[in-house]
Amino acid sequence: MSRLLLVSNRLPVTVKVEKDSVSVVRSAGGLATGLRRPHERSGGVWLGWPGDVSRLTDAQRAKVESQLEAMRCVPLYLSASEVSRYYEGYSNRVLWPLCHYMVDRIPRQDRDWEIYRKVNERFADLVVHHYQPGDTIWVHDYQLMLVPGMLRQRLPDARIGYFHHIPFPSSEVFSTLPRRQALLKGLLGADLIGFHTVSYVRHFSGALMRQLGLDTDIDRVIWDGREVRVGAFPMGIDAAAFESLANDAGVLEEVATLRRKAEGQRILLGIDRLDYTKGIPRRLLAVQRVLEREPAWRGRLRFIQVAVPSRTQVEAYAAYREKVDELVGRINGLYGGVHNVPVHYLYRSFNEKQLVGLYRAADVMLVTPVRDGMNLVAKEFCASRPDEDGVLVLSEFAGAAAEMDSALIVNAFDVEAMADTIEEALELGEDERRKRMRALREGVKSHDVHWWTGSFLNRLQSLPSMAERKTGSGAEALELMKASPRLHLLLDYDGTLVGFASRPELAAPDDALRALLAKLLARPNTSLSIVSGRPKETLEAWFGELPMSLHAEHGLWSRTRPGQPWRMLEGVSFEWKASARPVLGAFCERVPGSFLEEKTASLAWHYRMVDPEFGAIQARELRLLLMETFAGQHMDVLPGDRVVEVRPHGVHKGRVVGEATQGLAPGTLVVAIGDDRTDEDLFAAIPPGGLTINAGHKPTRAAFRVNGPGEVRKLLGALFS
């Protein structure tokens, strides 16, 4: 196993100061637990902020650093200003509400971005300082979204993973953020980007399409010449540890005490950080509604709500606490008595044993966030019920709902429906309760935090390294071309010699391109072929007078010199075309802005003028429909740059290479330049000793790469210098 460099905002430790002594204690959270084993086994290091140590003496700080070093933890110290602006500011006042769909809570002015960027840069610099070739880097969460991109610039060959522990919002919500593109580009520095659920993956893919024009092909996207993988990895908990605690004698004694004090009442339980995403006010209103409409429950319900203090320095959290306090007071005032109140509100932290005691004592667990990345409390509750009893009421807006369908799933925004579900949970029969809890526990135990860690790291470390995927540069290709006594150039047109236009007819060759081609044809011992998907009529009109060979519709039609008639490949079947035309036509009608281009033997559905995200979704649907409808017929369905093309099977650019290079003088260097999937057939057919150049960022078999039509023209123009 390669050495693991873990990067998170906080180190998995707590610095404790007692009188004159100071100690470093490991945290017990899910992330710390899940990563401890691979961290220790790999001999790696964990980098992050150790918390506020500004009040420590020099001697105490030295002792802390010594203990951290023994734990293979590397501290990155943050000033009070950085904590205020990077962490409490941009991370928790901007990114946190944005990702939880609370756009109205985002400050009107973007004041803390620069500090966020600089702290991310400090994290990246610290990683680089400790990096050794072969290390695997795993960056965690929204506080460090720029770090993968910064690392890619500094360590281009490193293996980098990133995991987003909170929701990723829909592309429409994400687009409200002023720095949206910078954050996306930061994440795309990783080789593997992980989210809790498939829906978050879909939202991320939508943001890439809408903001950067990148189409995600199922689980991968091409960026900056690299293939970036994206996947769903639902995080788990240390289920075995919670189950063991639930059987602890001290915990069982606490459970008995809780039940005895409840005096025959049914216990409802909520355990949350006091955060506005957790839905506590609506949950309280739902409990109030149960008491209001069903008087029989008054005096028979005890709702224990644990609210762990959180981000107390952020103004929005202080206002939220006041709101919760008022609701608790109102409900207890309405339905409480001298000897009992319905809501037992506890604003403090609890240790794990105390929490497990509450989990095991509860009749119904209410986990009803209005938005949550995963919510591990739901899983902790199930792991803490070896008695296979208890009912979980779970919000559909928690990531955990995608896995835990044996819970009672509820819309956390619908107070009336939540009240109905609470009553349903209270009245559920024993057999049904146990059936549901058994299914929930099975999932929680089989997909625990160790499974989560292993599944992500195994995927990341199985990906080919950047060194294995590296291609040569345009400068290297130019030197080889200049050193050759003779050249034959096979050039794609769209995306290689010219950029893409909204409609095919708008991408006609400009005067500069015409002059460049004429100059190449006049260069001694240099010949040229255009190999394009364009119709033969278009190529003839644009280049018919130039002394070079033309190959249209991906090689279906060829003409080797001016004045020669066009010849079509033999044995090509068009039988499918009449049946496929109505299918593509139907998509033109349902997708405004798209249109159909018909060639001799192929059909192309263009969607360049369609909303990028919607167009990409429709293109994927069209490809699937065509492949299902015409399975077994002599046709190929090809995705291109904002186009889906259907062409005869066996017609591809590779078939022109033999004819285009026939009769070349010995020692001629054959050079193929193209930008998309259709050009991979051309590259594959280039004879040994030839030279292949990709003009873009997609995965390629080409040996060299340049960045788009501008660099292709510079490369060809440099042949004369």
Secondary structure, DSSP 8 states (H G I E B T S, - for coil): ---EEEEEEE-SEEEEEETTEEEEEE--SHHHHHHHHHHHHHT-EEEEE----TTS-HHHHHHHHHHHHHTTEEE----HHHIIIIIIIIIIIIIHHHHTT-GGGS-SS--SHHHHHHHHHHHHHHHHHH--TT-EEEEESGGGTTHHHHHHHH-TT-EEEEE--S----HHHHTT-TTHHHHHHHHTTSSEEEESSHHHHHHHHHHHHHHH----BTTEEEETTEEEEEEE------HHHHHHHHT-HHHHHHHHHHHHHHTT-EEEEEEEES-TTS-HHHHHHHHHHHHHH-GGGTTTEEEEEEEE---TTSHHHHHHHHHHHHHHHHHHHHH--SS--SEEEE-S---HHHHHHHHHH-SEEEE--SSBS--HHHHHHHHT-TT---EEEEETTBGGGGT-TTSEEE-TT-HHHHHHHHHHHHH--HHHHHHHHHHHHHHHHHT-HHHHHHHHHHHHHHS--HHHH--EEHHHHHHHHHH-SEEEEEE--BTTTB---SSGGG----HHHHHHHHHHHHSTTEEEEEE-SS-HHHHHHHHTTSSSEEEEGGGTEEE-STT---EE-TT---TTHHHHHHHHHHHHHHSTT-EEEE-SS-EEEE-TTS-HHHHHHHHHHHHHHHHHHTTTSSEEEEEETTEEEEEETT--GGGGHHHHHTT--TTEEEEEEE-SHHHHHHHHHS-TT-EEEEESSS--S-SEEE-HHHHHHHHHHGGG-
